[in-house]
């Protein structure tokens, strides 16, 4: 497995936390020495520079969106004071947090966006099982993505995991990553969330989606989560055309049971494709 993909997944899922090079190398399964060189060759930047750039970019995004308290943004980004945050922000972007908030846009800076993990098809796809499901109500944090911006999905999970225990009406700790509302340009909505009994008590800051009853082909992904794009590509570009089925106009989703470890990315999960 690609250690750089593992490192990218871990960084995107945990950059708001206090992570260091040793943490990232441990998840990638290689030495610090090997990770530093592999990451640099693959991405053109250093590991910790990327971590810093991603933290500050998401902080800048919050400020451009009108975050009222710069100190709160600084603390969320891992800085202990307004002054330390401003210094790092100016070093990264050549401007101040106040200027970005006043401008209300990221157009004046060069943000460091999430780097996409590998999506080459895999030869390890197991035959699916088939399931008929009732309707599922999923609530969580959502956003709209394109192919180019989908590297930001682990960051959405990072936000949701911090709030998951507070979801009213949660059915279980099983988590769902739901892709829906795909348009002709390939843009799609994605929700990282959990199943709820109904939507009536779900706070307004959470997104919602109803997955209708359907028949699904269910694929087990046993490898590290960083290879998810390889499995998804294989399902859509290889398995589906050869299967005799067609994809139904319904959400495509990931199901993360208790066996999945969100800290290491190991344990496995399932991909559910609605078919007809």
C-alpha positions as a Python dict, from the first residue, in 0.01 Angstrom:
ca = {
    (1, 'X'): (0, 0, 0),
    (2, 'X'): (111, 353, -76),
    (3, 'X'): (246, 517, 243),
    (4, 'X'): (187, 864, 98),
    (5, 'X'): (-184, 790, 50),
    (6, 'X'): (-203, 667, 410),
    (7, 'X'): (-30, 983, 527),
    (8, 'X'): (-264, 1205, 325),
    (9, 'X'): (-572, 1034, 468),
    (10, 'X'): (-443, 1067, 825),
    (11, 'X'): (-349, 1432, 782),
    (12, 'X'): (-684, 1524, 626),
    (13, 'X'): (-872, 1335, 899),
    (14, 'X'): (-672, 1471, 1193),
    (15, 'X'): (-500, 1801, 1106),
    (16, 'X'): (-708, 1992, 1361),
    (17, 'X'): (-550, 1776, 1632),
    (18, 'X'): (-197, 1791, 1770),
    (19, 'X'): (-28, 1549, 1529),
    (20, 'X'): (345, 1520, 1464),
    (21, 'X'): (568, 1354, 1206),
    (22, 'X'): (604, 1042, 1423),
    (23, 'X'): (224, 1002, 1436),
    (24, 'X'): (194, 1030, 1059),
    (25, 'X'): (484, 793, 991),
    (26, 'X'): (333, 534, 1229),
    (27, 'X'): (2, 538, 1041),
    (28, 'X'): (185, 524, 706),
    (29, 'X'): (379, 222, 831),
    (30, 'X'): (723, 356, 742),
    (31, 'X'): (1009, 539, 915),
    (32, 'X'): (1022, 915, 946),
    (33, 'X'): (1315, 914, 703),
    (34, 'X'): (1124, 718, 439),
    (35, 'X'): (801, 917, 476),
    (36, 'X'): (975, 1255, 448),
    (37, 'X'): (1139, 1160, 121),
    (38, 'X'): (845, 970, -29),
    (39, 'X'): (601, 1251, 55),
    (40, 'X'): (829, 1517, -88),
    (41, 'X'): (881, 1327, -414),
    (42, 'X'): (510, 1248, -453),
    (43, 'X'): (363, 1588, -364),
    (44, 'X'): (640, 1845, -404),
    (45, 'X'): (614, 1961, -45),
    (46, 'X'): (719, 1840, 299),
    (47, 'X'): (487, 1652, 533),
    (48, 'X'): (471, 1909, 811),
    (49, 'X'): (458, 2204, 570),
    (50, 'X'): (150, 2040, 419),
    (51, 'X'): (-3, 1990, 766),
    (52, 'X'): (60, 2356, 848),
    (53, 'X'): (-76, 2474, 514),
    (54, 'X'): (-394, 2269, 548),
    (55, 'X'): (-459, 2394, 903),
    (56, 'X'): (-410, 2756, 801),
    (57, 'X'): (-613, 2716, 482),
    (58, 'X'): (-913, 2583, 673),
    (59, 'X'): (-868, 2864, 924),
    (60, 'X'): (-864, 3114, 635),
    (61, 'X'): (-1179, 2953, 495),
    (62, 'X'): (-1354, 3000, 829),
    (63, 'X'): (-1243, 3363, 844),
    (64, 'X'): (-1354, 3434, 487),
    (65, 'X'): (-1690, 3287, 585),
    (66, 'X'): (-1723, 3551, 857),
    (67, 'X'): (-1602, 3374, 1173),
    (68, 'X'): (-1652, 3640, 1442),
    (69, 'X'): (-1374, 3537, 1682),
    (70, 'X'): (-1022, 3517, 1540),
    (71, 'X'): (-884, 3375, 1865),
    (72, 'X'): (-1133, 3086, 1850),
    (73, 'X'): (-1020, 3014, 1492),
    (74, 'X'): (-659, 3029, 1606),
    (75, 'X'): (-721, 2782, 1889),
    (76, 'X'): (-906, 2546, 1653),
    (77, 'X'): (-602, 2560, 1423),
    (78, 'X'): (-371, 2461, 1709),
    (79, 'X'): (-224, 2801, 1795),
    (80, 'X'): (-212, 2915, 2156),
    (81, 'X'): (-247, 3288, 2096),
    (82, 'X'): (-373, 3544, 1848),
    (83, 'X'): (-16, 3664, 1796),
    (84, 'X'): (129, 3321, 1713),
    (85, 'X'): (-158, 3254, 1473),
    (86, 'X'): (-115, 3590, 1299),
    (87, 'X'): (259, 3530, 1253),
    (88, 'X'): (204, 3186, 1102),
    (89, 'X'): (-83, 3316, 887),
    (90, 'X'): (125, 3602, 750),
    (91, 'X'): (420, 3370, 681),
    (92, 'X'): (192, 3132, 490),
    (93, 'X'): (-23, 3377, 295),
    (94, 'X'): (148, 3717, 309),
    (95, 'X'): (-152, 3883, 471),
    (96, 'X'): (-332, 3892, 806),
    (97, 'X'): (-634, 3700, 937),
    (98, 'X'): (-817, 4030, 976),
    (99, 'X'): (-767, 4115, 608),
    (100, 'X'): (-905, 3781, 491),
    (101, 'X'): (-1205, 3811, 718),
    (102, 'X'): (-1271, 4166, 601),
    (103, 'X'): (-1244, 4064, 236),
    (104, 'X'): (-1473, 3765, 275),
    (105, 'X'): (-1287, 3563, 12),
    (106, 'X'): (-987, 3336, -40),
    (107, 'X'): (-915, 3499, -377),
    (108, 'X'): (-636, 3713, -230),
    (109, 'X'): (-434, 3417, -97),
    (110, 'X'): (-301, 3087, -232),
    (111, 'X'): (-479, 2819, -26),
    (112, 'X'): (-329, 2475, 24),
    (113, 'X'): (-605, 2239, -82),
    (114, 'X'): (-630, 1869, -7),
    (115, 'X'): (-420, 1645, -231),
    (116, 'X'): (-614, 1360, -390),
    (117, 'X'): (-526, 1002, -304),
    (118, 'X'): (-458, 744, -575),
    (119, 'X'): (-759, 628, -779),
    (120, 'X'): (-600, 364, -1006),
    (121, 'X'): (-835, 61, -1024),
    (122, 'X'): (-747, -228, -793),
    (123, 'X'): (-728, -598, -879),
    (124, 'X'): (-839, -700, -526),
    (125, 'X'): (-1213, -638, -550),
    (126, 'X'): (-1412, -916, -381),
    (127, 'X'): (-1747, -1028, -527),
    (128, 'X'): (-2031, -835, -363),
    (129, 'X'): (-2322, -964, -163),
    (130, 'X'): (-2672, -830, -233),
    (131, 'X'): (-2902, -664, 19),
    (132, 'X'): (-3248, -509, 19),
    (133, 'X'): (-3265, -215, 257),
    (134, 'X'): (-3547, -15, 415),
    (135, 'X'): (-3532, 362, 408),
    (136, 'X'): (-3248, 517, 609),
    (137, 'X'): (-3244, 870, 750),
    (138, 'X'): (-2889, 1006, 773),
    (139, 'X'): (-2789, 1330, 947),
    (140, 'X'): (-2443, 1481, 979),
    (141, 'X'): (-2215, 1740, 824),
    (142, 'X'): (-2239, 1788, 450),
    (143, 'X'): (-2083, 1981, 165),
    (144, 'X'): (-2076, 1985, -213),
    (145, 'X'): (-1766, 1849, -386),
    (146, 'X'): (-1624, 1793, -732),
    (147, 'X'): (-1369, 1536, -841),
    (148, 'X'): (-1095, 1793, -788),
    (149, 'X'): (-1208, 1895, -438),
    (150, 'X'): (-1308, 1551, -304),
    (151, 'X'): (-977, 1528, -120),
    (152, 'X'): (-1150, 1744, 140),
    (153, 'X'): (-1395, 1468, 241),
    (154, 'X'): (-1176, 1335, 527),
    (155, 'X'): (-1182, 1687, 671),
    (156, 'X'): (-1562, 1672, 672),
    (157, 'X'): (-1537, 1349, 873),
    (158, 'X'): (-1300, 1523, 1112),
    (159, 'X'): (-1564, 1787, 1181),
    (160, 'X'): (-1843, 1535, 1218),
    (161, 'X'): (-1652, 1299, 1449),
    (162, 'X'): (-1606, 1586, 1693),
    (163, 'X'): (-1987, 1628, 1714),
    (164, 'X'): (-2121, 1275, 1651),
    (165, 'X'): (-2199, 1198, 2015),
    (166, 'X'): (-2435, 1496, 2031),
    (167, 'X'): (-2664, 1387, 1746),
    (168, 'X'): (-3025, 1363, 1878),
    (169, 'X'): (-3209, 1043, 1788),
    (170, 'X'): (-2897, 855, 1682),
    (171, 'X'): (-2982, 491, 1611),
    (172, 'X'): (-2630, 350, 1660),
    (173, 'X'): (-2262, 435, 1631),
    (174, 'X'): (-2249, 298, 1275),
    (175, 'X'): (-2142, 586, 1048),
    (176, 'X'): (-2237, 656, 687),
    (177, 'X'): (-2068, 853, 412),
    (178, 'X'): (-2340, 930, 158),
    (179, 'X'): (-2281, 1057, -196),
    (180, 'X'): (-2590, 1194, -378),
    (181, 'X'): (-2726, 1468, -606),
    (182, 'X'): (-2456, 1414, -869),
    (183, 'X'): (-2487, 1649, -1166),
    (184, 'X'): (-2367, 1614, -1526),
    (185, 'X'): (-2040, 1792, -1442),
    (186, 'X'): (-1960, 1536, -1172),
    (187, 'X'): (-2033, 1761, -874),
    (188, 'X'): (-2201, 1585, -582),
    (189, 'X'): (-2327, 1630, -227),
    (190, 'X'): (-2163, 1428, 48),
    (191, 'X'): (-2276, 1379, 408),
    (192, 'X'): (-2066, 1226, 686),
    (193, 'X'): (-2321, 1116, 942),
    (194, 'X'): (-2520, 858, 1134),
    (195, 'X'): (-2865, 706, 1107),
    (196, 'X'): (-3135, 888, 1306),
    (197, 'X'): (-3492, 790, 1393),
    (198, 'X'): (-3635, 1105, 1238),
    (199, 'X'): (-3525, 1451, 1137),
    (200, 'X'): (-3750, 1650, 1371),
    (201, 'X'): (-3493, 1693, 1649),
    (202, 'X'): (-3184, 1729, 1429),
    (203, 'X'): (-3025, 2074, 1482),
    (204, 'X'): (-3031, 2306, 1182),
    (205, 'X'): (-2652, 2304, 1140),
    (206, 'X'): (-2661, 1939, 1037),
    (207, 'X'): (-2731, 1822, 681),
    (208, 'X'): (-2987, 1549, 609),
    (209, 'X'): (-3051, 1288, 343),
    (210, 'X'): (-3308, 1012, 306),
    (211, 'X'): (-3179, 692, 145),
    (212, 'X'): (-3482, 521, -13),
    (213, 'X'): (-3553, 148, 8),
    (214, 'X'): (-3355, -30, -263),
    (215, 'X'): (-3154, -332, -367),
    (216, 'X'): (-2780, -288, -321),
    (217, 'X'): (-2459, -457, -425),
    (218, 'X'): (-2241, -444, -112),
    (219, 'X'): (-1863, -446, -147),
    (220, 'X'): (-1628, -508, 146),
    (221, 'X'): (-1319, -289, 153),
    (222, 'X'): (-1061, -461, 377),
    (223, 'X'): (-755, -249, 298),
    (224, 'X'): (-653, 80, 455),
    (225, 'X'): (-908, 356, 394),
    (226, 'X'): (-653, 551, 189),
    (227, 'X'): (-720, 308, -99),
    (228, 'X'): (-1094, 382, -105),
    (229, 'X'): (-1071, 575, -432),
    (230, 'X'): (-912, 272, -598),
    (231, 'X'): (-1200, 49, -486),
    (232, 'X'): (-1468, 300, -585),
    (233, 'X'): (-1309, 340, -929),
    (234, 'X'): (-1302, -38, -974),
    (235, 'X'): (-1668, -78, -871),
    (236, 'X'): (-1789, 186, -1117),
    (237, 'X'): (-1553, 135, -1409),
    (238, 'X'): (-1494, -241, -1403),
    (239, 'X'): (-1743, -436, -1193),
    (240, 'X'): (-2060, -250, -1290),
    (241, 'X'): (-2014, -261, -1672),
    (242, 'X'): (-1939, -635, -1656),
    (243, 'X'): (-2211, -721, -1403),
    (244, 'X'): (-2525, -700, -1616),
    (245, 'X'): (-2670, -449, -1367),
    (246, 'X'): (-2722, -76, -1400),
    (247, 'X'): (-2671, 182, -1129),
    (248, 'X'): (-3000, 307, -987),
    (249, 'X'): (-3064, 677, -933),
    (250, 'X'): (-3008, 653, -558),
    (251, 'X'): (-2736, 751, -310),
    (252, 'X'): (-2406, 561, -313),
    (253, 'X'): (-2275, 522, 39),
    (254, 'X'): (-2003, 394, 271),
    (255, 'X'): (-2096, 210, 590),
    (256, 'X'): (-1849, 216, 880),
    (257, 'X'): (-1925, -41, 1150),
    (258, 'X'): (-1758, -94, 1490),
    (259, 'X'): (-1469, -281, 1327),
    (260, 'X'): (-1346, 38, 1158),
    (261, 'X'): (-1082, 235, 1349),
    (262, 'X'): (-1101, 605, 1268),
    (263, 'X'): (-760, 669, 1423),
    (264, 'X'): (-564, 419, 1210),
    (265, 'X'): (-793, 388, 904),
    (266, 'X'): (-789, 9, 944),
    (267, 'X'): (-1058, -251, 1013),
    (268, 'X'): (-1251, -231, 688),
    (269, 'X'): (-1590, -95, 584),
    (270, 'X'): (-1853, -143, 313),
    (271, 'X'): (-1949, 34, -10),
    (272, 'X'): (-2319, 15, -104),
    (273, 'X'): (-2419, 63, -470),
    (274, 'X'): (-2790, 79, -559),
    (275, 'X'): (-2859, -142, -863),
    (276, 'X'): (-3143, -226, -1097),
}
